[in-house]
Amino acid sequence: MKFESMSLWMPGLAIALAVLAVLGRLLWRRRARMAEWRQRPDALRDAQLLSVEAEYRSKGARPIVARVDRAYRLPSGRVTLMELKTRSTVVVLPSDVIQLSAQRIALEDELGLQVTDEAFVLIPARAPAPFAVRSVQLMSRAAIDALVERRWRLMDGVEVPRWPERENVCRRCGQRAACRGAGERLVGAVRRPQKF
């Protein structure tokens, strides 16, 4: 093949590859939109996707910074939140409700939009359904503010941490390794009450 003939088909190949890349990207985006649409609960079918993986910050002396997985604007103008979880069991934990409630406060303060009291947790499920959506009621701003204040009192050593009702809570905790030593350094010995 001569150099002259290569110079004729190389631009055509480059254009064809560019067109294929654009078409592939458009197809991928369409599939992503369709997958997101299939995951929506019926209550959000008419909603507009407002944000995905966006970070918001509340106002105040002790601001809450929260990353919202998905926020949907309803036709009424209010916003509904959805949290995506990757756990093996289809169960909503109290920490999910706390997380979504904190997200509500941060989003309302930063954007000035009203968020509904109902939010959704999306959890992968077993066949035949690829996912499960659970509705939750969010905590009030006063309840979240109380949790934030308690956290600061614990961090400052003003309040003594208490053991959870069940030991399995400690087994799943991300602070398990540091908990006992940190509690003893901050506020004295923190021990589980002995049962006699």
N, CA, C and O of each residue as an XYZ file, in Angstrom:
784
protein
N       0.841     -1.170      0.000
C       0.000      0.000      0.000
C       0.887      1.233      0.000
O       1.873      1.318      0.733
N       0.523      2.152     -0.812
C       1.331      3.352     -0.929
C       0.924      4.367      0.122
O      -0.183      4.332      0.659
N       1.843      5.264      0.395
C       1.610      6.310      1.395
C       0.460      7.214      0.980
O      -0.297      7.676      1.834
N       0.313      7.474     -0.313
C      -0.758      8.350     -0.790
C      -2.125      7.758     -0.504
O      -3.044      8.484     -0.128
N      -2.277      6.431     -0.678
C      -3.583      5.810     -0.445
C      -3.921      5.800      1.045
O      -5.095      5.886      1.405
N      -2.908      5.697      1.925
C      -3.152      5.766      3.365
C      -3.650      7.134      3.757
O      -4.521      7.259      4.618
N      -3.114      8.147      3.142
C      -3.535      9.500      3.496
C      -4.984      9.759      3.093
O      -5.602     10.696      3.599
N      -5.534      8.948      2.194
C      -6.930      9.110      1.791
C      -7.897      8.438      2.770
O      -8.945      9.010      3.069
N      -7.578      7.252      3.272
C      -8.519      6.544      4.137
C      -8.321      6.818      5.619
O      -9.231      6.543      6.400
N      -7.175      7.349      6.050
C      -6.936      7.644      7.472
C      -7.910      8.687      8.027
O      -8.444      8.476      9.117
N      -8.170      9.805      7.330
C      -9.155     10.756      7.870
C     -10.550     10.125      7.956
O     -11.290     10.389      8.904
N     -10.908      9.305      6.984
C     -12.204      8.627      7.020
C     -12.313      7.685      8.211
O     -13.362      7.604      8.850
N     -11.224      6.970      8.510
C     -11.208      6.069      9.664
C     -11.322      6.866     10.961
O     -12.049      6.464     11.869
N     -10.626      7.972     11.055
C     -10.688      8.818     12.248
C     -12.109      9.347     12.465
O     -12.602      9.361     13.593
N     -12.753      9.772     11.406
C     -14.128     10.275     11.505
C     -15.069      9.145     11.920
O     -15.937      9.345     12.770
N     -14.905      7.967     11.331
C     -15.754      6.825     11.681
C     -15.585      6.445     13.152
O     -16.569      6.160     13.833
N     -14.346      6.439     13.645
C     -14.101      6.126     15.049
C     -14.711      7.185     15.970
O     -15.251      6.849     17.024
N     -14.630      8.440     15.586
C     -15.227      9.512     16.382
C     -16.743      9.364     16.435
O     -17.346      9.537     17.494
N     -17.355      9.048     15.308
C     -18.808      8.849     15.261
C     -19.206      7.667     16.133
O     -20.195      7.745     16.862
N     -18.446      6.564     16.070
C     -18.730      5.408     16.908
C     -18.600      5.736     18.391
O     -19.398      5.275     19.208
N     -17.596      6.531     18.734
C     -17.411      6.925     20.133
C     -18.593      7.756     20.626
O     -19.087      7.540     21.733
N     -19.046      8.702     19.812
C     -20.193      9.542     20.182
C     -21.447      8.694     20.309
O     -22.199      8.849     21.272
N     -21.686      7.804     19.360
C     -22.861      6.932     19.417
C     -22.804      6.004     20.630
O     -23.825      5.772     21.277
N     -21.635      5.480     20.939
C     -21.475      4.618     22.115
C     -21.775      5.369     23.396
O     -22.426      4.838     24.296
N     -21.305      6.599     23.480
C     -21.565      7.412     24.670
C     -23.052      7.732     24.805
O     -23.603      7.681     25.904
N     -23.696      8.061     23.691
C     -25.138      8.340     23.720
C     -25.918      7.101     24.143
O     -26.868      7.206     24.920
N     -25.531      5.934     23.644
C     -26.190      4.690     24.017
C     -25.997      4.397     25.498
O     -26.941      3.993     26.176
N     -24.782      4.597     26.008
C     -24.493      4.369     27.421
C     -25.334      5.301     28.284
O     -25.893      4.866     29.291
N     -25.435      6.582     27.906
C     -26.231      7.540     28.669
C     -27.704      7.158     28.670
O     -28.381      7.285     29.691
N     -28.200      6.693     27.535
C     -29.600      6.287     27.441
C     -29.866      5.076     28.338
O     -30.886      5.020     29.025
N     -28.951      4.117     28.329
C     -29.100      2.953     29.196
C     -29.060      3.357     30.673
O     -29.830      2.835     31.479
N     -28.174      4.276     31.025
C     -28.090      4.748     32.419
C     -29.391      5.437     32.824
O     -29.887      5.219     33.929
N     -29.954      6.274     31.931
C     -31.228      6.942     32.228
C     -32.353      5.925     32.394
O     -33.189      6.062     33.286
N     -32.374      4.917     31.545
C     -33.418      3.895     31.633
C     -33.272      3.080     32.927
O     -34.271      2.749     33.565
N     -32.051      2.764     33.307
C     -31.820      2.022     34.555
C     -32.267      2.859     35.751
O     -32.900      2.345     36.673
N     -31.940      4.132     35.734
C     -32.361      5.025     36.822
C     -33.876      5.110     36.860
O     -34.461      5.103     37.943
N     -34.518      5.187     35.721
C     -35.976      5.281     35.639
C     -36.634      4.018     36.213
O     -37.632      4.110     36.927
N     -36.073      2.834     35.900
C     -36.633      1.586     36.401
C     -36.503      1.462     37.915
O     -37.309      0.782     38.551
N     -35.497      2.114     38.500
C     -35.282      2.031     39.940
C     -36.194      2.961     40.732
O     -36.300      2.820     41.950
N     -36.837      3.883     40.086
C     -37.683      4.852     40.787
C     -38.940      4.195     41.345
O     -39.553      3.352     40.690
N     -39.319      4.588     42.555
C     -40.623      4.143     43.055
C     -41.733      4.901     42.325
O     -41.484      5.931     41.699
N     -42.947      4.386     42.411
C     -44.073      5.014     41.711
C     -44.251      6.481     42.107
O     -44.648      7.302     41.280
N     -43.963      6.810     43.351
C     -44.141      8.189     43.828
C     -43.228      9.178     43.114
O     -43.476     10.383     43.151
N     -42.172      8.685     42.465
C     -41.211      9.575     41.802
C     -41.253      9.478     40.275
O     -40.367     10.008     39.604
N     -42.257      8.816     39.721
C     -42.332      8.649     38.260
C     -42.443      9.986     37.531
O     -41.892     10.134     36.440
N     -43.141     10.955     38.106
C     -43.311     12.262     37.457
C     -42.265     13.278     37.895
O     -42.319     14.435     37.479
N     -41.321     12.867     38.723
C     -40.321     13.790     39.266
C     -39.158     13.974     38.294
O     -38.885     13.133     37.438
N     -38.496     15.097     38.463
C     -37.308     15.419     37.661
C     -36.078     15.159     38.528
O     -36.028     15.588     39.681
N     -35.097     14.465     37.980
C     -33.855     14.208     38.709
C     -33.133     15.536     38.906
O     -32.726     16.176     37.937
N     -32.974     15.948     40.161
C     -32.377     17.245     40.483
C     -30.864     17.147     40.643
O     -30.125     17.981     40.119
N     -30.403     16.129     41.366
C     -28.958     15.979     41.554
C     -28.593     14.529     41.826
O     -29.403     13.749     42.327
N     -27.355     14.187     41.486
C     -26.801     12.857     41.706
C     -25.434     13.031     42.349
O     -24.586     13.755     41.826
N     -25.217     12.370     43.482
C     -23.935     12.417     44.188
C     -23.453     13.859     44.398
O     -22.294     14.179     44.132
N     -24.337     14.705     44.867
C     -23.997     16.113     45.108
C     -23.807     16.346     46.604
O     -24.485     15.733     47.428
N     -22.884     17.232     46.941
C     -22.601     17.549     48.336
C     -23.250     18.867     48.708
O     -23.162     19.848     47.969
N     -23.912     18.881     49.874
C     -24.590     20.084     50.371
C     -24.137     20.344     51.796
O     -23.693     19.441     52.506
N     -24.262     21.621     52.201
C     -23.800     22.037     53.527
C     -24.877     22.891     54.184
O     -25.412     23.818     53.576
N     -25.185     22.564     55.432
C     -26.178     23.344     56.165
C     -25.533     24.592     56.759
O     -24.310     24.723     56.806
N     -26.385     25.492     57.206
C     -25.902     26.724     57.844
C     -25.918     26.520     59.346
O     -26.546     25.589     59.849
N     -25.232     27.387     60.054
C     -25.254     27.308     61.507
C     -23.865     27.164     62.085
O     -22.876     27.058     61.361
N     -23.812     27.164     63.417
C     -22.530     27.083     64.117
C     -21.857     25.729     63.899
O     -20.631     25.644     63.829
N     -22.656     24.683     63.793
C     -22.122     23.332     63.563
C     -22.764     22.768     62.302
O     -23.727     22.004     62.374
N     -22.225     23.149     61.151
C     -22.859     22.748     59.885
C     -22.773     21.248     59.633
O     -21.853     20.563     60.078
N     -23.760     20.777     58.908
C     -23.802     19.384     58.468
C     -23.422     19.367     56.995
O     -24.013     20.083     56.186
N     -22.443     18.556     56.654
C     -22.060     18.366     55.254
C     -22.523     16.972     54.859
O     -22.162     15.985     55.499
N     -23.323     16.898     53.800
C     -23.898     15.609     53.410
C     -23.831     15.433     51.902
O     -24.050     16.371     51.137
N     -23.523     14.212     51.496
C     -23.532     13.852     50.074
C     -24.846     13.140     49.789
O     -25.136     12.086     50.355
N     -25.633     13.733     48.903
C     -26.944     13.192     48.546
C     -26.778     12.292     47.326
O     -26.265     12.725     46.294
N     -27.215     11.028     47.447
C     -27.119     10.108     46.318
C     -28.002     10.573     45.168
O     -27.525     10.747     44.046
N     -29.285     10.772     45.442
C     -30.205     11.282     44.422
C     -31.228     12.186     45.075
O     -31.724     11.906     46.166
N     -31.534     13.274     44.391
C     -32.600     14.183     44.816
C     -33.510     14.415     43.622
O     -33.042     14.673     42.513
N     -34.803     14.322     43.855
C     -35.812     14.463     42.797
C     -36.723     15.638     43.112
O     -37.183     15.791     44.243
N     -36.985     16.480     42.094
C     -37.927     17.582     42.259
C     -39.294     17.106     41.768
O     -39.455     16.720     40.610
N     -40.263     17.141     42.662
C     -41.626     16.745     42.339
C     -42.329     17.857     41.577
O     -41.872     19.000     41.609
N     -43.425     17.557     40.893
C     -44.168     18.618     40.199
C     -44.622     19.741     41.131
O     -44.819     20.872     40.687
N     -44.788     19.437     42.417
C     -45.185     20.454     43.404
C     -44.045     21.416     43.739
O     -44.278     22.443     44.376
N     -42.821     21.103     43.323
C     -41.663     21.936     43.631
C     -40.866     21.430     44.818
O     -39.728     21.851     45.023
N     -41.443     20.537     45.601
C     -40.732     19.957     46.743
C     -39.741     18.901     46.247
O     -39.839     18.423     45.117
N     -38.799     18.552     47.101
C     -37.726     17.621     46.743
C     -37.866     16.352     47.587
O     -38.187     16.417     48.773
N     -37.624     15.207     46.962
C     -37.597     13.923     47.660
C     -36.220     13.310     47.485
O     -35.638     13.364     46.402
N     -35.701     12.724     48.562
C     -34.360     12.141     48.565
C     -34.412     10.626     48.399
O     -35.369      9.973     48.816
N     -33.359     10.078     47.778
C     -33.202      8.632     47.669
C     -31.752      8.282     47.987
O     -30.821      8.903     47.474
N     -31.579      7.276     48.843
C     -30.260      6.800     49.244
C     -30.059      5.410     48.666
O     -30.942      4.561     48.787
N     -28.917      5.161     48.040
C     -28.593      3.854     47.468
C     -27.672      3.113     48.426
O     -26.647      3.646     48.851
N     -28.037      1.896     48.759
C     -27.246      1.066     49.674
C     -26.785     -0.187     48.948
O     -27.439     -0.654     48.015
N     -25.658     -0.723     49.384
C     -25.106     -1.932     48.756
C     -24.931     -3.023     49.801
O     -23.867     -3.637     49.885
N     -25.954     -3.267     50.587
C     -25.860     -4.317     51.607
C     -26.513     -5.594     51.099
O     -27.269     -5.578     50.127
N     -26.215     -6.687     51.763
C     -26.700     -7.982     51.294
C     -28.133     -8.279     51.733
O     -28.784     -9.148     51.152
N     -28.630     -7.580     52.737
C     -30.000     -7.817     53.195
C     -30.867     -6.606     52.883
O     -30.415     -5.461     52.927
N     -32.115     -6.891     52.568
C     -33.054     -5.819     52.237
C     -33.682     -5.330     53.532
O     -34.785     -5.741     53.894
N     -32.973     -4.453     54.221
C     -33.450     -3.904     55.483
C     -33.004     -2.441     55.575
O     -31.896     -2.086     55.174
N     -33.884     -1.616     56.105
C     -33.555     -0.211     56.337
C     -33.117     -0.082     57.787
O     -33.825     -0.508     58.699
N     -31.950      0.506     57.992
C     -31.397      0.671     59.332
C     -31.693      2.068     59.870
O     -31.932      2.988     59.088
N     -31.682      2.240     61.191
C     -31.865      3.586     61.746
C     -30.824      4.579     61.226
O     -31.116      5.766     61.080
N     -29.628      4.102     60.952
C     -28.587      4.995     60.419
C     -28.964      5.534     59.043
O     -28.554      6.637     58.684
N     -29.741      4.771     58.264
C     -30.212      5.252     56.963
C     -31.146      6.442     57.141
O     -31.066      7.421     56.399
N     -32.031      6.353     58.129
C     -32.976      7.443     58.398
C     -32.229      8.678     58.891
O     -32.542      9.798     58.487
N     -31.250      8.479     59.757
C     -30.443      9.601     60.257
C     -29.690     10.254     59.101
O     -29.663     11.480     58.991
N     -29.079      9.439     58.240
C     -28.321      9.962     57.102
C     -29.221     10.773     56.170
O     -28.859     11.883     55.779
N     -30.370     10.243     55.816
C     -31.287     10.963     54.925
C     -31.816     12.239     55.585
O     -32.000     13.254     54.912
N     -32.057     12.193     56.884
C     -32.548     13.377     57.596
C     -31.486     14.479     57.621
O     -31.807     15.658     57.473
N     -30.229     14.095     57.808
C     -29.132     15.072     57.763
C     -28.983     15.646     56.356
O     -28.720     16.838     56.193
N     -29.151     14.792     55.335
C     -29.099     15.261     53.951
C     -30.195     16.293     53.694
O     -29.972     17.287     53.003
N     -31.379     16.049     54.254
C     -32.483     16.991     54.068
C     -32.115     18.370     54.607
O     -32.343     19.381     53.941
N     -31.550     18.412     55.807
C     -31.193     19.692     56.417
C     -30.148     20.417     55.569
O     -30.269     21.618     55.328
N     -29.128     19.695     55.120
C     -28.072     20.311     54.316
C     -28.619     20.827     52.985
O     -28.285     21.936     52.569
N     -29.451     20.041     52.321
C     -30.005     20.458     51.031
C     -30.958     21.645     51.196
O     -30.907     22.591     50.409
N     -31.820     21.604     52.204
C     -32.753     22.713     52.424
C     -32.004     24.007     52.705
O     -32.364     25.059     52.175
N     -30.969     23.942     53.533
C     -30.222     25.157     53.878
C     -29.447     25.716     52.691
O     -29.413     26.930     52.490
N     -28.826     24.845     51.906
C     -27.997     25.338     50.806
C     -28.824     25.804     49.608
O     -28.534     26.848     49.024
N     -29.845     25.040     49.241
C     -30.621     25.384     48.043
C     -31.893     26.167     48.334
O     -32.482     26.754     47.426
N     -32.321     26.179     49.590
C     -33.544     26.890     49.937
C     -34.802     26.203     49.426
O     -35.842     26.845     49.276
N     -34.718     24.907     49.157
C     -35.872     24.141     48.680
C     -36.460     23.333     49.829
O     -35.749     22.952     50.759
N     -37.748     23.076     49.760
C     -38.395     22.283     50.789
C     -38.320     20.808     50.413
O     -38.643     20.430     49.287
N     -37.887     19.970     51.373
C     -37.743     18.526     51.157
C     -38.900     17.818     51.870
O     -39.270     18.185     52.985
N     -39.457     16.818     51.224
C     -40.582     16.074     51.788
C     -40.146     15.286     53.025
O     -38.959     15.031     53.224
N     -41.121     14.906     53.849
C     -40.846     14.097     55.041
C     -40.598     12.628     54.683
O     -40.082     11.868     55.502
N     -40.961     12.235     53.474
C     -40.758     10.867     53.020
C     -39.526     10.810     52.117
O     -39.331     11.662     51.251
N     -38.706      9.790     52.340
C     -37.538      9.554     51.489
C     -37.522      8.062     51.152
O     -38.330      7.289     51.666
N     -36.594      7.673     50.284
C     -36.538      6.286     49.837
C     -35.124      5.736     49.982
O     -34.138      6.455     49.826
N     -35.051      4.438     50.286
C     -33.787      3.710     50.351
C     -33.864      2.614     49.290
O     -34.788      1.801     49.290
N     -32.889      2.602     48.392
C     -32.815      1.618     47.313
C     -31.742      0.597     47.676
O     -30.582      0.948     47.894
N     -32.145     -0.673     47.738
C     -31.240     -1.743     48.171
C     -31.262     -2.855     47.130
O     -32.344     -3.246     46.692
N     -30.105     -3.382     46.716
C     -30.112     -4.521     45.799
C     -30.859     -5.694     46.426
O     -30.728     -5.948     47.623
N     -31.629     -6.398     45.631
C     -32.411     -7.535     46.128
C     -32.071     -8.783     45.341
O     -31.309     -8.742     44.375
N     -32.640     -9.874     45.764
C     -32.437    -11.140     45.057
C     -33.452    -11.260     43.937
O     -34.427    -10.510     43.886
N     -33.217    -12.211     43.038
C     -34.125    -12.447     41.915
C     -35.523    -12.755     42.458
O     -35.615    -13.311     43.553
N     -36.577    -12.441     41.786
C     -36.637    -11.919     40.430
C     -36.464    -10.403     40.357
O     -36.190     -9.880     39.277
N     -36.613     -9.686     41.462
C     -36.471     -8.226     41.434
C     -35.009     -7.859     41.640
O     -34.382     -8.356     42.576
N     -34.447     -7.001     40.789
C     -33.039     -6.649     40.928
C     -32.761     -5.662     42.067
O     -31.606     -5.467     42.445
N     -33.816     -5.036     42.618
C     -33.635     -4.063     43.685
C     -34.929     -3.933     44.475
O     -36.001     -4.312     44.005
N     -34.812     -3.392     45.678
C     -35.976     -3.139     46.520
C     -35.939     -1.678     46.951
O     -34.882     -1.151     47.298
N     -37.087     -1.035     46.926
C     -37.193      0.356     47.360
C     -38.056      0.389     48.610
O     -39.168     -0.139     48.623
N     -37.535      1.015     49.659
C     -38.262      1.137     50.915
C     -38.475      2.610     51.239
O     -37.563      3.424     51.098
N     -39.671      2.939     51.668
C     -40.011      4.303     52.063
C     -39.698      4.491     53.544
O     -39.934      3.593     54.352
N     -39.168      5.660     53.898
C     -38.881      5.983     55.298
C     -39.400      7.385     55.609
O     -39.497      8.235     54.724
N     -39.729      7.608     56.872
C     -40.117      8.934     57.347
C     -38.882      9.580     57.959
O     -38.209      8.972     58.792
N     -38.583     10.801     57.553
C     -37.389     11.490     58.025
C     -37.595     12.075     59.420
O     -38.716     12.372     59.833
N     -36.496     12.229     60.119
C     -36.509     12.826     61.456
C     -36.647     14.337     61.322
O     -36.340     14.910     60.276
N     -37.107     14.970     62.383
C     -37.267     16.425     62.382
C     -35.902     17.102     62.504
O     -34.912     16.476     62.884
N     -35.871     18.378     62.177
C     -34.640     19.164     62.311
C     -34.194     19.202     63.772
O     -32.998     19.142     64.057
N     -35.144     19.300     64.690
C     -34.804     19.341     66.120
C     -34.137     18.041     66.563
O     -33.190     18.070     67.349
N     -34.618     16.907     66.067
C     -34.024     15.617     66.431
C     -32.601     15.493     65.880
O     -31.714     14.982     66.563
N     -32.386     15.952     64.666
C     -31.034     15.903     64.085
C     -30.106     16.872     64.813
O     -28.953     16.539     65.085
N     -30.599     18.062     65.128
C     -29.789     19.021     65.895
C     -29.378     18.430     67.241
O     -28.255     18.647     67.695
N     -30.282     17.681     67.886
C     -29.959     17.036     69.159
C     -28.861     15.985     68.968
O     -27.968     15.865     69.807
N     -28.922     15.228     67.871
C     -27.863     14.248     67.592
C     -26.517     14.925     67.349
O     -25.482     14.449     67.815
N     -26.538     16.037     66.618
C     -25.298     16.779     66.353
C     -24.704     17.288     67.666
O     -23.497     17.185     67.887
N     -25.545     17.832     68.527
C     -25.055     18.338     69.819
C     -24.502     17.204     70.673
O     -23.472     17.363     71.328
N     -25.182     16.061     70.667
C     -24.677     14.919     71.434
C     -23.319     14.469     70.913
O     -22.423     14.148     71.693
N     -23.171     14.447     69.605
C     -21.879     14.070     69.022
C     -20.779     15.007     69.507
O     -19.695     14.555     69.874
N     -21.052     16.314     69.508
C     -20.036     17.269     69.955
C     -19.746     17.109     71.446
O     -18.595     17.233     71.864
N     -20.771     16.835     72.255
C     -20.541     16.613     73.690
C     -19.688     15.368     73.903
O     -18.825     15.357     74.781
N     -19.917     14.320     73.114
C     -19.094     13.116     73.213
C     -17.657     13.397     72.789
O     -16.710     12.971     73.450
N     -17.504     14.121     71.677
C     -16.162     14.433     71.172
C     -15.383     15.318     72.145
O     -14.167     15.182     72.282
N     -16.095     16.227     72.820
C     -15.442     17.135     73.775
C     -15.233     16.485     75.137
O     -14.605     17.076     76.016
N     -15.753     15.271     75.320
C     -15.585     14.585     76.590
C     -16.539     15.057     77.670
O     -16.358     14.715     78.838
N     -17.542     15.829     77.312
C     -18.518     16.335     78.274
C     -19.516     15.244     78.643
O     -19.997     15.197     79.775
N     -19.822     14.381     77.706
C     -20.802     13.320     77.929
C     -20.121     11.966     77.755
O     -19.227     11.812     76.922
N     -20.552     10.992     78.546
C     -19.986      9.649     78.511
C     -20.734      8.822     77.472
O     -21.965      8.810     77.463
N     -20.006      8.130     76.597
C     -20.692      7.258     75.638
C     -21.384      6.118     76.367
O     -20.954      5.702     77.443
N     -22.442      5.627     75.779
C     -23.132      4.481     76.378
C     -23.085      3.315     75.397
O     -23.038      3.497     74.181
N     -23.100      2.128     75.960
C     -23.058      0.929     75.151
C     -24.408      0.737     74.481
O     -25.436      1.124     75.036
N     -24.417      0.145     73.292
C     -25.695     -0.103     72.619
C     -26.473     -1.211     73.325
O     -25.927     -1.963     74.132
N     -27.736     -1.289     73.005
C     -28.605     -2.314     73.594
C     -28.154     -3.725     73.207
O     -28.236     -4.651     74.014
N     -27.674     -3.883     71.965
C     -27.271     -5.206     71.477
C     -25.813     -5.161     71.036
O     -25.354     -4.171     70.465
N     -25.108     -6.227     71.304
C     -23.680     -6.286     70.967
C     -23.423     -6.321     69.467
O     -22.359     -5.894     69.021
N     -24.384     -6.827     68.668
C     -24.139     -6.909     67.224
C     -23.973     -5.527     66.601
O     -23.405     -5.416     65.515
N     -24.450     -4.476     67.257
C     -24.233     -3.117     66.768
C     -22.739     -2.804     66.770
O     -22.226     -2.187     65.836
N     -22.051     -3.230     67.815
C     -20.607     -2.992     67.911
C     -19.839     -3.774     66.846
O     -18.826     -3.295     66.335
N     -20.307     -4.957     66.513
C     -19.598     -5.777     65.529
C     -19.559     -5.123     64.157
O     -18.598     -5.310     63.412
N     -20.596     -4.354     63.810
C     -20.657     -3.710     62.493
C     -20.105     -2.280     62.513
O     -20.021     -1.641     61.464
N     -19.740     -1.783     63.664
C     -19.341     -0.379     63.790
C     -17.953     -0.129     63.204
O     -17.031     -0.918     63.412
N     -17.816      0.961     62.481
C     -16.537      1.340     61.896
C     -15.532      1.842     62.924
O     -14.337      1.908     62.635
N     -15.994      2.195     64.117
C     -15.113      2.701     65.171
C     -14.791      1.643     66.219
O     -14.252      1.961     67.279
N     -15.116      0.405     65.931
C     -14.981     -0.664     66.912
C     -13.581     -0.768     67.510
O     -13.429     -0.901     68.724
N     -12.564     -0.709     66.661
C     -11.190     -0.871     67.145
C     -10.753      0.291     68.033
O     -10.005      0.090     68.990
N     -11.207      1.489     67.728
C     -10.769      2.679     68.464
C     -11.683      3.045     69.620
O     -11.310      3.868     70.456
N     -12.849      2.469     69.688
C     -13.877      2.902     70.635
C     -13.426      2.818     72.088
O     -13.458      3.822     72.800
N     -13.009      1.643     72.538
C     -12.687      1.471     73.955
C     -11.562      2.411     74.379
O     -11.678      3.089     75.400
N     -10.479      2.459     73.612
C      -9.358      3.324     73.981
C      -9.734      4.790     73.959
O      -9.333      5.545     74.845
N     -10.501      5.207     72.956
C     -10.894      6.612     72.858
C     -11.806      6.981     74.015
O     -11.653      8.053     74.601
N     -12.742      6.122     74.351
C     -13.658      6.408     75.448
C     -12.930      6.516     76.771
O     -13.241      7.392     77.578
N     -11.958      5.631     77.010
C     -11.208      5.672     78.259
C     -10.343      6.925     78.351
O     -10.215      7.508     79.428
N      -9.755      7.341     77.249
C      -8.921      8.543     77.263
C      -9.761      9.800     77.490
O      -9.336     10.710     78.201
N     -10.947      9.852     76.890
C     -11.756     11.070     76.972
C     -12.479     11.224     78.306
O     -12.440     12.300     78.903
N     -13.120     10.196     78.771
C     -14.004     10.361     79.925
C     -13.824      9.286     80.987
O     -14.732      9.062     81.787
N     -12.715      8.637     81.015
C     -12.530      7.578     81.997
C     -12.978      6.247     81.422
O     -13.349      6.140     80.254
N     -12.933      5.252     82.266
C     -13.236      3.895     81.812
C     -14.676      3.792     81.322
O     -15.618      4.172     82.018
N     -14.819      3.281     80.133
C     -16.133      3.038     79.553
C     -16.249      1.526     79.421
O     -15.616      0.923     78.554
N     -17.034      0.934     80.255
C     -17.144     -0.510     80.265
C     -18.613     -0.918     80.180
O     -19.510     -0.213     80.642
N     -18.815     -2.061     79.584
C     -20.157     -2.632     79.520
C     -20.553     -3.055     80.921
O     -19.764     -3.687     81.623
N     -21.768     -2.714     81.339
C     -22.209     -3.105     82.689
C     -22.159     -4.632     82.854
O     -22.555     -5.379     81.959
N     -21.672     -5.070     83.998
C     -21.580     -6.497     84.286
C     -22.951     -7.032     84.670
O     -23.698     -6.384     85.404
N     -23.275     -8.220     84.169
C     -24.523     -8.875     84.547
C     -24.181     -9.933     85.579
O     -23.322    -10.784     85.351
N     -24.850     -9.874     86.696
C     -24.613    -10.853     87.764
C     -25.774    -11.767     87.914
O     -25.754    -12.657     88.765
